[in-house]
Amino acid sequence: MSTSADSEQYTGLILLSGVDKPGITASLFEVLSAFAITILDIEQVVIKDRLILTALIALNPAHEEAIAADLESCATTLEVDIATLFSYEAKSATSTKAGLVHVVILSTKMNPKAISELSTGMRESGANIERITRLASTPVTAIEFVLSGANQEELSQILSPIAASNGVDIAVQPGGLQRHARKLVQLDVDSTLIQQEVIELLAAKAGVGSEVISITDQAMRGEIDFEQSLRARVALLKGLPVSAISEVQEQILLTPGAKTLVSTLHTLGHTVAVVSGGFIEVIAPLLKELDIKFFKANTLGIENGLLTGEVVGPVIDRAAKAAALKEFAAAQSISMDQTIAIGDGANDLDMIAAAGLGIAFNAKPAVKAAADSSLSQPYLDSVLYLLGISVEEIESAKN
């Protein structure tokens, strides 16, 4: 038969707050070290210059008064506030909680209304907020909530429309060790990895810019078949001197945060892949610069120094992008639930659907609707925050 001692323990919750300075944590636990206690939980955060430290301890009830008195004296010495709460509670109440869900929200201007409505949605889903952490504060504010008692799918259905109505980007993902597993991150190129559409840059050189843009817009909205549209656009480039390719390469601009995203992922041991409905002849130097070894793109026909107006070999369409994701994941022994696909157009829908996490980046409405998460800010490294990587960790990865 179990006894009260088996099922309950006497605990003390300690809350310290005040102006941060070196030695506060050491001094607090030096006071506690004089007693036979066990540390059950601890968390500390500094916001601006203010420190908040909480600790949960298990103790002998007979020591409560002495501990409280010593902590009061410690508070006076350190010039901080220390509050305590002592009580019996079930041992299971302090055990590690499984099945946690991580919710990351991002915005260039995070407002209280968004936090209030999202928190209400979390509560209504039956979830409890265990921890809130700031991942970044500039140029976007990124906040991570760790929730217990949540159903991931149900939570996402509740929170996504709330986030959208408040102009906030959101990602809802499972917690556990898998959150930190090695990943394959696959990116589209045009209007994702880079700011432009390569074929439009080539078309401008050929003097057929407006015609190509019109066809591109139709294809990205999913109104016409991608392969058909690509071949029609490339046909308009017939006779363009191959020298135009190097001229276009000089015009290409990486999306803000692209280098940081790729280099940080590489430093942390993840794999980065690129798939493009554009052309390998144009993006090859960029792939070399970013040290991306896994890629697929279309090949332009070239004869006698001129573009033939044809695509050589199979076209990299939406199905080919999804197939590439699976191929690259298998080559790196990465499970599909640890893959991430990032794109903006209809040509990216299949790989976004196939990935463990599909991210629509400044995307068309149909792509946003199909993706697990959507980023509306022009900073590609915001993807790192969705993975729970803080700005401090990103900075340390640069060193």
N, C-alpha and C positions, 0 to 999 in steps of 0.2 A: 504494500500500500504506500502511495507517495505521501510525503509530508509537506507542510507549508515550506519548509526549508528547501525541499526538492523543486518546488514549482515557483517560488517567489524569491526575490532578493531585495535587499534594501539599497536604494540608489540615491545618488546626489547629482543634481543637474547644476552645473556651474556656468554662469554667464558673465564674462568679463568684457567690458567695453571702455574705450578711452583713446586718447591720443597715442598713436604708435611711437614706440622707441625701442631700441635694442634692449634685450634682457627681460622683457615682460613675461614671455612664455617660460623661460628658464626659472624666473623667480616664483611664478605660480606653482610650478611642479616641484620646486625645491620645498615649498611649504607642504605640499601633499605627500612628499616622499617620507615624511616623518611618521606617516600612518600606514597601517596594513590595508591598503585599498587596491582595487583593480580598475584600470582604465577600460571602459566599455566602448566609448566613442569619443571622438575629438574632431573639431573642425575650426579653422581659423581663416579669416579673410580680412584684408585691408582695403578699404575704399577711400581713395584720396589719402588722408593722413589719419583716418580713424580705424582702429582695430576692434574687431569683434571676435572673441574666442569663446567657444563653448566646449564643455567636457562633461561626459557622463561617467560617473564612477560608481562602483559597488563598494560598500563599506559596512563596517560593524555599526549598528545603530547606537551603540554605547559611545562611539567616537564623534557623533554628529555635532554636539555642542563645541567640542574642542576644535574640530575642523572649521566650523563656522566662525569661531573666534579668531583663529589664525588667518583665515581668508579675509576677514574684516581688517585685521592689522596689515595684511599684505596690500589690500586695496589702498589704505592710507599711505603706505610707503611708496607705492608705485604711482599714486595720484590717478587711479582709475576707479571705475565702478565695478563691483562684483556682487551679483545676486545669486542666491542658492535656493534650491528646492529639493527637499528630501522626502522620499516616499517609498513604500513597498510597491513592487510591480512584478508581473509575471515574467519569468526569465525569457519566455518566447518573445516578449515584446521588444527585447533588445537584440534579438538574433538577426543575422544577416537576411535581408529580404531578396528573394529571387524574382525573376520575371520583370525586371525593371525596363521601362521604356524611356528613351531619350527624345525630347522635343527641342529642336533648335529653331529660334526665330531670328530674323535679320531685318534691319531697316536702317535707312540713313537718318531717320528721325523717329525714334521709338517714343510713343506717347503712352501715358497712363491708361487711356481708354483701351488700347490694344492689350496691355497686360491684364487689365481687369476682366475683359471679356474672354480672353483665352484662359485665364485662371478659372473663371466660372465654368467654361466648357470642360476643363479638366475635372472639376468637382462633379459636374453633372454626369460625366462618363463613369464616375465611381473611382477615379484615380486620386491618389494623394501625392502632393509635391514633397519629395524627400530632400531635394537640393536644387538650388538655383546658382548658376555660375556665369559670370561674364566671360565670354571668349574673345571679344574684340570691342573696341569703342570708336575706332576711326579707320577708314572712312565710313564704315558701316558699324552699327551696334549689333553684336551677336550675343544672344543669351541662350543658355542651355538649361532646360528643366529636366530633372530626373524624377520619374514618377513610378510609384508602386500601385498595384491593384488596377492596372490599366490593360485594356485590350487594344493592341496596336491598331488594328484595322478600324475598329469602332472609333477610337480616339482621333484617328486621321480624318475620318468622315465628319466628325463634329468640329474639329479645329480648323480644317482647311478653309471652309467658307468664312469663318470668323476672321482668319488671318487675311484673306483676300479683301474683305470689306474694310479692313483697317490698313491696307497697303503694306502688309507685312509678309515677307517670305517665310516659309515654314517647312521643316522636315521632321517626320515622325519615324523613329527607327528603334529596333530592339536593342537592349543593352547586353551585358555579359561580355565574355572574352572575345566573341566574334566581332564586336565593335572595333577591336584593336588588331584584328587579323590582317594579314597581307592582302592587299587589294589590287585589282586591275581597274584603272580609270581610263576609259576610252572617250576621246573627244572628236566631235565634228570639227572641221577646219573653218570654212567660210562663215563669218558672222558669229563664230564661237571662239576658236583659238586665235583667229585674226579678225580684224574689224571689217574687212571688205569681202566682196564676192569675187574670187579670182577671175571667173569667166567674164564678169562685167569689166574688169580692168583690161583684159585682152580685147574685149569687144570695143572698148573706147579707142584702143590703138588701131582697130580695124575700121572704125567709123560706123559701127553698127550697134552702138551702146543702147539706144532706146528700144530697138527690136529685141535684143537679148534680155534686157531688164524686164520687159513685159512678159516674156516666156518664163524667166526665172521666178517672178512673182506668182505666176499661175502654178508652177511646179511646187513651190514652197507652201502654198496654200492647199496642196493636194488636189488641185482641180484637173491636172493633167498628169499622165504617167511620166515619171522622172526620166526613164531611159529615152522615151520618145522626145521629151523636151531637151535633154542633153544633146542628143544627136542633132536636133534642129538648131540648137544654139551653136554647136561646134561647126556645123555646116556653114554658118554665116562667117566663120573665121578663115575660110579657105583663102589661101594666097597670102596670109599674113606672114611677114618675115619672122624667122625664128629668133632674131635679135630682140623682138618685142617681149620675149619671155624674160630675159635678163632685166629689161626696163621695168616690167611689172614686179619682178622680185624686189626691186629697190623701192617700190611704192607700198609694199605690204607693211601693215602696222599690226603688231601683236595687240590683242585685247589687254587692257590694263589688268595686271595681276597674273597674266598667263605664265610669265617666267617664274614668278614666285610659286604658283601652283605646281608646275612641273618639277622645279628643283626641290621643293619641299617634299613632294611625294617620292622622288628618287632618293633623297637623303634618308627618309624614313623606311626605305626598303620596298616601296610599292612599285608597281609597273604602270607605265603610261603608254597608251597606244593612241594612234590617230587614224581615222578613216575619213576619206574625203570624196565627195562627188566632183571635186575639182581635179587638178592634174599634177602628177608626180613631178613633171619637169619644172613646175613652178615652185612647189613647196619643198623640194629636196634639200636646198640649203638650210631652210628653217628647221627641218627635222634633224639635220646634223648639228645645228647650233644648240638645239634643245636636248640633244642626245636621246632622241626617241628612236628606238630600234624596232618597234612593232608598228607597222603602218600599211595601209592600202589606199590607192588612189587610181584614178583613170590615167590612161596614156594617150597622148596626142599623136596623131599621125603626122610625120614630118618627111618630106622628100625635097631634095635639092635646096635645102635652106628655107623651105616654105611649109606652112601648115597645110595639110591635105583636106581639112574640113571633116575628118573622120576620127572616130575613137578606135584605138587599137586594143583588141582583146575585150574581155567581159566588162560591162559597165558596173561601177560600184553604186548600186541602188540601195534602197532601204533593206531589202532582203540580204544583200551582200554585206551590209554594215553589221547586221545581227549575226550573220555567219562568222564574220571576222571577230566579233566579240567572243563567241564561243571557241573559235580556233585559238585565239591568243590566250584565253583563260586556260584552255587545256594544255597549251605549250608551257605555261608557267605553273601548272598544277594548282590553279586557283579555282575554287568552287564558284559557280555562277551566282550564288547569293552574296559573294564578296566582290562582285563586279559593279562598276558604276559607269553609266553612259550619259554623256552630256551633249545636247544638241539643241537646235532652234527651229528646224523645219520638218515638213512632212517626211522627208527622206530619212529622218532620224527616228521615226516612230517605232520601227521594229526593234532596233537595238535598245531603245529606252524601255520597251515592254519586256525585253529579254533579260535586262540587267537586274541585279539585286536592288539597285537604287537608280532610278531614271530621273535625270534632272533636266528640266527645260530652262535654257539660258536665254533670257530676253527673247522668248519664243513666240511663235504664232499661237492664237487661242486654242487651236486643235491640239497642239503639242503640249501646252500647259495643262489642258484637261486630261491628257493621257499620262502625264508624268507623275512620279511619286512626289516630287518637289519641284518648285519653280523659283528661279532667281530673276528678279527684275532689276537688280542693280548692275552697272557695267563693270563689275570687278570679278574676274574669273577666280581669283584666289578665295572668294567667299565660299567656294566649294569646300575648302579645308575646314571651315567652321561647321559645316553640316556634318563633317566626320568627327566633330568634337575636338579638333585641334585648335588650341588657343593662339592668339597673336604672339604671346611670349614664346611659345614652342616654335612658331614659325620663324621668329627672329633668331632663336638659338640654333635652328637648323641651318641658318645662313653662315654661321661661324665655324 
